[in-house]
Amino acid sequence: MSTKKNISISLTPAAIQHIKDMITRRGRGMGFRLSMKKYGCNGFGYVPDVIDEINPSDIEIKTITEMRVFVDAKFADALNGTIIDYVKKGLGQNQLLFNNPNAEGECGCGESVNLKDPG
């Protein structure tokens, strides 16, 4: 069961549409979940996912969209304040872009970030 916590995650209209399109292509999905994992050349990477069921440790985020958004509780503080956008890059490449105020730096390819020391 998810709990609601005062965590702020924002999605741009382009990101919302992209995630809705992903759910439509899959033919199922009850929401969007954002987590992180340790990898890459700079520390942590984002793990966005369309989910079919809620992880017991997920926190449901209040958003202005009807889409349900969840955050892995383990990374709630690290993701707080993140703005998720969907951008078009060169050569037909598109990707979700994470503007995270808790990121201290990112690798050149944008795949991983260093997080600010909370202490």
Secondary structure, 3 states (H helix, E strand, C coil): CCEECCCCEEECHHHHHHHHHHHHHHCCCCEEEEEEEECCCCCEEEEEEEECCCCCCEEEECCCCCCCEEEEHHHHHHHCCEEEEEEECHHHCEEEEEECCCEEEECCCCCCEEECCCC
